[in-house]
Amino acid sequence: MRVSIVVPIFNETENIRPLTDELMQLADWMEREVLIVDDGSTDDTWQQIEAAAVAHTSIRPLRILKNMGQSNAMLHGMHMATGDVIVFMDGDLQNDPTEIPTLVDGLDSCDVVCGFRAKRQDSWSRRVGSRIANIVRNWITHDGIRDTGCSLKAFKSVFRDDIPHLDGAHRFLAAYFHLHGRIIREVPVGHRSRRFGESKYTNLKRLPRTVADLFGFHWYRKRLLHSVRENSPVEP
């Protein structure tokens, strides 16, 4: 089995070296490729990614010249992936790469495995904001996922087309899989404090975008259900 690890990156120059060093420690675990997607960074992140790719042939550097957002970078890497399994993770070192084998092994009994941060290493305000956001999102999506903000997720690549190419899709990955009837499991994963760089999100900055993305999800769900009804056989 081949595993594709997709890591969207934006202005994380100090994190590239330690991130790739940790990912390379998975070398003896199974065949894998690491797709690091630079989403239009304005620092020397791309140069750091290129240097890592020279040092490690399993790293596939991908570059988007203009910053288009996390969803676009994530989906670009996903569609370039060649593995039987695709793993998503953040590139800020708050996700622990050693959790990846557990997520992948969990696919023996389901289609999608979502990590949830058992002990978050974020500020009180971020934890509260995330909890409120999860309650509102669950009220609309009904996917039952407790921590949609955890980027650590693994799924069988045959289901990649479940995810529409919509801005903000990364916030509703489990919800889209749920809409398509996939079997989803959650597993606890570790969470680490940010060591280098600064977070690209705040509660206030994220709120308007999240509300817009919820409308996008609602539109997609209505379209999908309409398509299912249109293609259902007519009862005699």
N, C-alpha and C positions, 0 to 999 in steps of 0.2 A: 504493500500500500504506500502510495506517495502522498505526502502532506504538503500543502501550500500554505505558508504563513504570510498573511497580508498585513502590512504595517503602514498606515497613512502617516505622513510626517509633515509638519509645517514649523519652520524656524526652531529646530531642536538640535542645533549643531553640537552642543556639549553632550548630548545623550546618544549620538550615533555609535561612537566607539564602545561604550559600556553595553549598549543594547546588543550590538552585533556580537560582542564577546560572549554575552550570556546565551544568545541564540545558538552560537556555534558549539556550545557545550552539549547541545542536544544531538550532536553529530552521530553518536553511536546508538541513538534511539531508533530511528527509522529513516528511510529515504525522504528527504524534504528539500524544498526550495523556500527562500525567503524573499518576498517581493516587497521592497521598501519604496513607497510611492511618495515622492517629494511634491507636495501640493503648492508649487510656486513660492518656495522659501526665498526670503530676501537676504538671508545671511549666507554663510558658507556651508549650509547643510548638504547641498548637492555634492560639493567637493568631498565632504566626509563620507557620503554614501558611495561615491565612486571609488574612494580609497578602500573602503570596506569590501567592495565588490572585487577589487584587484586582489585583495588578500584572501578572499573566500569565494570560491567559484559557485557556491550554492546560493549566493546573494544575487538577485536580479534587480538592478536599479531601474526605476521608472520615474520619468520626470514630466510633470505638468507645468508648463511655463507660467501660467497665470493661476493665482490662488482661486480655486473653485469650491472649496469647502470639503469637509471631512467625508461626506457621503460620496461625492464625485470621486475622490481619491480612492476610497475603499472599494467602490464598485469597479473602477478602472482596474485596480489590482486583481479583483475577483475574476473579471472576465479575461485577464491575461494568465491566470493561474492554470497549471496543467495537472494538479494533483487530484486524487480521488476524494480527498478531504480538504476543506478550506478552513483555516483558522484566522479569525480577526483578533488583533490586539492593538493597543495604543503604543506609541513610540516614546512616551515620556518617562519610562522606567517604573511607573506606578503598577503596571501589570507585571507579574512575575512569570517569565518564560517557562520556569520549571512546572507550572500548572498545565502546560499544553498537553503532555502525554495523558494526564487524567481526563481531560476533555475529549481527546481523540478516542481513548479506550472506551469512554462512555457511549460512543456511537454504535457499539455492538448491540445495544438494546433500544436504540431510538434513532431519529433522523437528525436531530439538532441538540446540542448541549450548550447551555448558557451558564456562564459563571455568575455568581453573585458575591459581592464583597462582604464577607462575614464580619470583618472589623475594618471599617473604612478609616483611612488616615487622612481625612479632609477636615476642614474647619467645621465648626458647629453649624454655621449658616449654610454651607454647601450641603451638609447632610440633611438638614431640615428642608431645604429647597428641593433636594432630590426626592425626599420622601413624599412631599406634597405632589411633585410632578408625577411620581409613580402612581399615586392614588388617582389623580385625574386621568392619566393615560389608561390605566386599567379600567376605569369607568367607561371609557369610550372603546377601547380595543378588546376587552374581555379575554386577554391572553393569559392572565394569571401570573405573569412574570414579576418577581419582586424587585428586580434591580436592572432595569433596561439600560442604565447608564454604564454598566460594566461592559467594556468592549470585548472581553475575552469570550469568544463564542466559536464553536466548531460545528460544521455541518457537512453532510455529504454533497459533493460538488454537483451531483445530478439535480439538486434542488436550487441551484443558483438563480434560475429564471423566476423563482418565486418572488425575488426582490425586484421591484420596479426601479427604473432609473429616475428617481424623484429626489429633489433636494430634501435633506432631512431623513432619508430612508434609514440611515444608521441608527436613528433613535427608535425605530419600530421594527427592527429585524425579526424579533420573535413574533410580533403581531402578524407580519406578512407570512411567515412560515405557518402560523396558526390558521390563517385564512385558507391556506392550501391543504389543511388537514395533516400536517406533519406531526410526528410524535416528538415532543420536546421534554427534555430533562433539565433540571437545574442542579448545579453542584457548587459548594462553597469554594471560594478561591481567596488567596491572600491579596492584600492591597498595601502598597508602600507609599510613603511620603515622597513628594517630588524633591529630587536632589538638585537638579539643574534647570535653568530656564523658568519661564512663567506660564501659568495656565492661560489658555486662549479663551476661557469661558468665565462668566460670572452669572449669578442668578438673574440679575436684571437684563443683562445682555442676551441671555439665552431665552427668556420668557417669550418675547414677541415671535421669535423664530419657531419655538416649540408649538405655540398656538397655531401658527400658519401651517406647520407640518402636520398637526392633528387634522386640520381641514383637508390636507392632501391625502392623508390616510383614509379619511371618511369618503372622499371622492373615489379613491381607488377601490375601496370595499364595495361601494354601490355599483361601480362599473363591473367589477368581478362577479357580483351576485346577479346582475342583469345578464351578463354573458352566459352564466351557468343556466339561468332560466330559459334563455333563448335557445340553448343547445340541448336542453333536456328533451327526451322523447315524449311525445304526446300520449296521454293515457287513452286507450280505445274506449 
